[in-house]
Amino acid sequence: MITQIKSNRPSVFYNNTGWPNHPTQTIVRMPTTEELISLIRSYIKSTEKALTKAPTGRIQLHTSKGYPRYYYYADNSATGKYVSANDILLISSICQRDYNLKILNALYNQLKRIEHKQQVNLPYELDQIYHSFKKGKQSMISPIISPIEDYIREWYSLTPACQNTFPTKTIYLTNKGEQVRSKSEKIIADKLQMMDIPYIYEPKIVINGISKYPDFFVLNVKTRESFIWEHFGLSDNPNYASQNLIKMALYEKNKLYMGRDVIPSFETQEQPLCAELIDDKIATFLLK
């Protein structure tokens, strides 16, 4: 459950319990340029320190009957020596060193790109380095950025779905078997699933003591930013529109802004949901 979204968000979202290594129970956006530079420099410092104790040689990974087999090659040696599980520390140390060297190069490259006003996606780029290693080597590495599959798993575990108990007369089933309240919500949910966007339907959020149930809580797996998605399905209904204006005012009062933290979609009786527009919103907020 999202326990609280505070009025004044902290200026720093990355720490030992937050972006980019662990999700939180609040909306998370990218840090400022200054915060990002500070984080990259801290990663550089810790990585360089780890490399001062790195062993020499190299490890080659082979697979036999589905199991990894490791061979150690001394520097400038063409002959490898099989490394048993008893030498697991040597294997992991060399795999970690190779990973750290790639990470360090990427971090310095990111700093240079920031200086030239170029875009940097720290979690995605570093996660790609981890996944460039074979599975047998990944198991030997402690990544500086948590793997995205671990992040997503934790993100889901923090926030239960379907918390809104308000009764409904009509139920639609999404492609993954969830019950939603409208055909349009089914379209959105199925689009998110089809495009591998993690989403949670109708979680509970508490804003200054007021419980709200947004239609969707969604995650950009590249930036590890989270968003609220609100679909306004009866925008031409005065009572419905009034209730949602009150909700949006509450969001904005608590620094959750439409088009930045809240993804909106609309429809009326005369203008039904546009599937192409949903595709565009997903591409704009959740795939970049």
Secondary structure by P-SEA (a helix, b strand, c coil): ccccccccccccccccccccccccccccccccaaaaaaaaaaaaaaaaaaaccccccbbbbbbcccbbbbbbbcccccbbbbbcccaaaaaaaaaaaaaaaaaaaaaaaaaaaaaacccccaaaaaaaaaacccaaaaaacccccccaaaaaaaaaaacccccccccccbbbbcccccccccaaaaaaaaaaaaabbbbbcbbbbbcccbbbbcccccccccccbbbbbbbbcccccaaaaaaaaaaaaaaaaacccccccbbbbbccccccccaaaaaaaaaacccc
